[in-house]
Amino acid sequence: MIAERLDVGEDDVREMEGRLARSDLSLDAPLHDDGERSASYGDFVATKLPGADVQVADEDLRRVFLEHVKGFTEGLGPREQRIMRERVLAEEPCTLQVLGNEMGVTRERVRQLEKQLVGSLRDYLRENVVDFEYYDPAEG
């Protein structure tokens, strides 16, 4: 009757009933009950999160990248530093219009300066960071 109402085969209903009748299994339960520490079921569950080694490498790369960006930024003039800080590096970038108004230039000029800065930063990183091309999204 269940198979008919769900429009599935009787075998499917029996299979699902068998699955539901099984006891729950803890992912922390050991694979073997031999008294010694063994792997658990959870050790074999796939995760989408990167491993600890990848996370450490990513954090190290980020730290090195930010150190080089800081070195690059220190060599800029005050106007370029502001554009870097408020447009290129900001989590919520200031608009071109607002920056242009505050600097007394057009938003198009701010856009041009930003484009030049990003290009110069890319060149600086290529010269100073080993394997930058590996991480450069502009390189396809």
Order of alpha helices (4+ residues) and beta strands (2+ residues): alpha-alpha-alpha-alpha-alpha-alpha-alpha
